[in-house]
Amino acid sequence: MNEVSKPVEVPTSWYNVVADLPFELPPDLPPEPKDGCETSSLKLQLPLALVRQSIGTERRVAIPAPVLERYRAWRPTPLQRATRLEAELGTKARIYYKYEGGNVSGSHKLATAFAQAHYYKAASATRLTTGTGAGQWGTALAVACQAFDLECKVYMVASSFQQKPQRQTIMRMYGADVVASPSPDTEAGALLLSKGQIDAGNMAFAVTEAMEDALSRPGSKLSVGSGEAYSILHSTVIGEEARAQLENAGEWPDLVIASLGAGSNFGGIALPFLQEKLRHGRAVRCISVESTACPKLTQGVYSYDRTDGSGITVLQKMYTLGHRFRTSNMHAGGLRYHACSKLVSALFHHGLTEAVAYPQREVFESALQFARLEGIVPAPESAHAVHGAIQEALRAEKEGKSPVILFCLSGHGMYDLSSYAEFLDGRMESVVVDQDIIQSSLQHLPRVTS
Amino acid sequence: MTRPADSLDSDASVQTRSLIVDALVQCEPGVNDLPASKLADDLPLGPGGLGVSSLLLLHVFVRLEEKLGFAFDDATVANAKFTTVGELVGFVEDVLRRKQLGSSSATGNPAPGGS
């Protein structure tokens, strides 16, 4: 490993890209009306602080002292140059990576988890519920809830629950109650289980269960880890640090690359660099890497859709494969969400960012190469960024260019060794979703009148 | 009991309704035609009434903060019950009253800011 040596301070504020957008974000729409709805009190799920951050236009948002104190336990995270990978590829590109796996949750998710736990606690919540795919977000929230003295209930997509038992263990170590989704703990989950649809779960459904749970218990609130504007905002601490670290190294990235689940990882590293493009016209290409098993930006449509399966949350305009889309059994569970956040979708729609999709066998080949050369096992999600960076370096070499490439190694893959075993044993298949499946799912998009 | 706003004897209450309508229109252009005088106390905020979602109501609070120049206390809002227009108006009036009396219990924060 070749860490960029000059130290930087942990940023004391997050960056809000909305302040610099040359367009308005599309408004949210109320959920579709349901027949027979009775009058009942509105159950406010979000702390006002997070709503202020979601619709605010101030460029800098101060990080509260209790959150900053937690950040300083593992931040600033290292920015490293992948010199052995560069040599192996025979590229003149300079490849840097920001490593976010060096905390107890093993991923970038802890940045927003601590912030959310702080704000929910201040709004008198006593318990948080959530849905998680591969378990990175669930682990981060469990850790943050323990730190801020909150109970935690995690609904984990059943396929990941079975693939990654160690994830269950670490969440339980931090006091969380973890169940496979669909679960018998909610009406929605019990209904699916009664039909024998044990494997029907996806991220949207896990969040649906978490929502039902939160609404049924006083003091409980739903917390989500990726698609919301405030999650992306909190994650910009990553890009803020990386920018300072690269400046210290006398570098500016031509390309910033990150995997895309719903948007917090990609937005977290990319937006502070995009700021320079928006405000000062400085050239930078921000490339999100998704899976061919869940290609919302590259094959989805830009349309209003549900953010989860509950039907009671607002509709948002975003790139989506449809809220009924069921992702095939892929290993990057964190990339399984059916849509991309409203903010990152709008950036892509307006041509400010780019997107590519790769199949998982190719991604794992790159991940193994990176692990052997650089000494860190990438999480399957992060491996998409590794692969994207390698592809861009190889492309640049063919074109005779020598760009500076920055990618976010958002988490380690030490809980994902069964996935690597499957790859090493030659049992892994690349999942490329069938167009008919996408079109079938898109038929269920909500009807919206302009 | 249905009580149109224009029958109230309190100017403050009419002003509060006006503020709420302005904030609603700002958050949801679909309610553009809504006169404050039609905001009856027992009109449900959610289904069967204004059709406001819980998230939209939170947006309304943030817009109210901008108009009023102070921040509502997160915990106070989180613990309040909002079923009807009357409850929302009553809540905001109560906060304003406490603010005028200099109490910190309802409105602790001086300005919305980026917390």
Interface residues (C-beta under 8 A of the other chain):
Chain A: N16 P27 D28 P30 P31 P33 K34 C37 E38 T39 S40 S41 L42 K43 L44 Q45 L46 P47 L48 A49 V51 R52 Q53 I55 G56 E58 R60 V61 A62 P64 Y119 A122 A123 S124 A125 I312 T313 V314
Chain B: E28 P29 P44 L45 G46 P47 G48 G49 G51 V52 S53 S54 L55 L56 L57 L58 H59 F61 V62 E65 A71 F72 D74 A75 V77 A78 N79 K81 F82 T83 E87 P112 G113 G114 S115
